[in-house]
């Protein structure tokens, strides 16, 4: 092999080794910064989150004027973080109205989609259907709501951490 060819082979080998080293380093760094979205790959975890968050939404947005304490107890078990204050502020007004007008509200989750499930945090979009009965007049009304929900897994259970109306 001529000295010129040997030089080119050495340079090319060095470039390949450096490029491979950089690729390995970049892969390690990407692994440190990127948490995989289990909502796309882990169907059982996604189903568990969706079911628990759906049940929590139903519990905190349904009420009976004759037993408002039940809704408050449900909220105390399924809400954490920012959602506690958000709910307290909203439910206070609903409580007054429910007692004054003798309302019963039934909430169902029409649709819920898990957007992101990473570690112990889930982000979901939920569409709620609400039926409200005024027991004094017999009048029934329907309404819909869309929410962006952030949930956090606490002691093995998904709890609502933040609610954003859409």
C-alpha positions as CSV (number, residue, x, y, z in Angstrom):
1,X,0.0,0.0,0.0
2,X,1.4,3.4,-0.9
3,X,1.8,6.0,1.7
4,X,-0.9,8.1,0.1
5,X,-3.5,5.3,0.3
6,X,-2.5,4.5,3.8
7,X,-3.0,8.1,4.8
8,X,-6.5,8.1,3.3
9,X,-7.4,4.8,4.9
10,X,-6.3,6.2,8.3
11,X,-8.2,9.4,7.9
12,X,-11.3,7.6,6.7
13,X,-11.1,5.1,9.7
14,X,-10.7,8.1,12.1
15,X,-13.8,9.8,10.6
16,X,-15.8,6.6,10.9
17,X,-14.7,6.0,14.5
18,X,-15.5,9.6,15.5
19,X,-18.9,9.5,13.7
20,X,-19.8,6.2,15.5
21,X,-18.7,7.6,18.8
22,X,-20.8,10.7,18.3
23,X,-23.8,8.6,17.3
24,X,-23.4,6.5,20.4
25,X,-23.1,9.6,22.6
26,X,-26.2,11.2,20.9
27,X,-28.2,8.0,21.5
28,X,-27.3,8.0,25.2
29,X,-28.2,11.7,25.5
30,X,-31.5,11.2,23.7
31,X,-32.4,8.4,26.1
32,X,-31.8,10.7,29.1
33,X,-34.0,13.5,27.8
34,X,-36.8,11.6,26.2
35,X,-39.4,9.7,28.2
36,X,-41.4,7.4,25.9
37,X,-45.1,8.0,25.5
38,X,-46.7,4.8,26.8
39,X,-50.1,5.9,25.5
40,X,-48.9,4.8,22.1
41,X,-47.2,1.6,23.2
42,X,-48.7,0.3,26.4
43,X,-52.4,-0.6,25.9
44,X,-53.0,-1.9,29.4
45,X,-51.5,1.2,31.1
46,X,-53.5,3.4,28.8
47,X,-56.7,1.6,29.5
48,X,-56.1,1.7,33.2
49,X,-55.5,5.5,33.1
50,X,-58.5,6.1,30.9
51,X,-60.8,4.1,33.1
52,X,-59.7,5.6,36.4
53,X,-59.7,9.2,35.1
54,X,-63.1,8.7,33.5
55,X,-64.6,7.4,36.8
56,X,-63.0,10.3,38.7
57,X,-64.5,12.8,36.3
58,X,-68.0,11.2,36.6
59,X,-67.7,11.2,40.4
60,X,-66.7,14.9,40.7
61,X,-69.1,16.3,38.1
62,X,-72.2,14.4,39.2
63,X,-74.2,15.5,42.3
64,X,-77.5,15.2,44.1
65,X,-78.7,18.3,46.1
66,X,-79.7,15.8,48.9
67,X,-76.3,14.4,49.3
68,X,-73.7,17.0,48.2
69,X,-71.3,15.6,50.8
70,X,-70.9,12.4,48.7
71,X,-69.6,14.5,45.8
72,X,-67.2,16.3,48.1
73,X,-65.9,13.0,49.5
74,X,-65.4,11.8,46.0
75,X,-63.5,14.9,45.1
76,X,-61.3,14.5,48.1
77,X,-60.2,11.1,47.0
78,X,-59.6,11.7,43.3
79,X,-58.3,15.3,43.1
80,X,-54.7,16.5,43.8
81,X,-52.6,19.5,43.3
82,X,-54.1,22.4,41.3
83,X,-57.3,20.5,40.7
84,X,-58.3,20.7,44.4
85,X,-58.5,24.5,44.4
86,X,-60.0,24.6,40.9
87,X,-62.7,22.3,41.9
88,X,-63.4,23.9,45.3
89,X,-63.9,27.3,43.5
90,X,-66.3,25.8,40.9
91,X,-68.2,23.4,43.1
92,X,-69.0,26.1,45.7
93,X,-71.2,27.9,43.2
94,X,-72.7,24.6,41.9
95,X,-73.5,23.6,45.5
96,X,-75.4,26.7,46.2
97,X,-77.4,26.4,43.0
98,X,-78.0,22.7,43.5
99,X,-79.4,23.2,47.0
100,X,-81.5,26.3,46.0
101,X,-83.0,24.6,42.9
102,X,-82.9,21.0,44.2
103,X,-80.8,19.8,41.3
104,X,-79.6,16.4,40.4
105,X,-76.8,16.3,37.8
106,X,-75.6,13.1,36.2
107,X,-72.4,13.3,34.2
108,X,-71.1,10.7,31.8
109,X,-67.9,10.6,29.9
110,X,-68.9,10.5,26.3
111,X,-65.3,10.2,25.1
112,X,-61.9,10.2,26.6
113,X,-58.6,10.0,24.8
114,X,-55.2,9.6,26.4
115,X,-52.8,12.0,24.6
116,X,-49.7,11.3,26.6
117,X,-48.7,8.8,29.3
118,X,-45.2,9.3,30.6
119,X,-44.0,8.1,33.9
120,X,-46.6,8.9,36.5
121,X,-48.3,11.7,34.4
122,X,-51.2,11.4,31.9
123,X,-52.7,14.1,29.7
124,X,-56.2,13.4,28.4
125,X,-59.0,15.1,26.5
126,X,-62.4,14.3,27.8
127,X,-65.9,15.1,26.5
128,X,-68.6,15.1,29.1
129,X,-72.4,14.9,28.7
130,X,-74.4,16.2,31.6
131,X,-78.1,15.8,32.4
132,X,-79.5,18.1,35.1
133,X,-82.9,17.6,36.6
134,X,-84.6,20.3,38.6
135,X,-86.7,18.2,41.0
136,X,-88.9,21.2,41.9
137,X,-90.1,21.9,38.4
138,X,-89.3,18.6,36.7
139,X,-87.4,20.4,34.0
140,X,-84.4,18.5,32.6
141,X,-81.6,20.1,30.7
142,X,-78.6,18.7,28.9
143,X,-75.1,20.2,28.4
144,X,-71.7,19.2,27.1
145,X,-68.2,20.0,28.2
146,X,-64.8,19.4,26.9
147,X,-61.8,19.3,29.2
148,X,-58.1,18.9,29.0
149,X,-57.1,16.9,32.1
150,X,-53.7,16.3,33.6
151,X,-53.6,13.3,36.0
152,X,-50.9,12.0,38.3
153,X,-50.5,8.5,39.5
154,X,-50.5,8.5,43.3
155,X,-50.1,5.3,45.3
156,X,-51.1,3.3,42.3
157,X,-54.2,5.3,41.4
158,X,-54.7,7.9,38.8
159,X,-55.8,11.2,40.3
160,X,-56.8,14.5,38.6
161,X,-54.2,17.1,39.0
162,X,-55.5,19.9,36.7
163,X,-58.6,20.7,34.7
164,X,-58.7,23.1,31.8
165,X,-62.0,23.8,30.1
166,X,-61.8,23.8,26.3
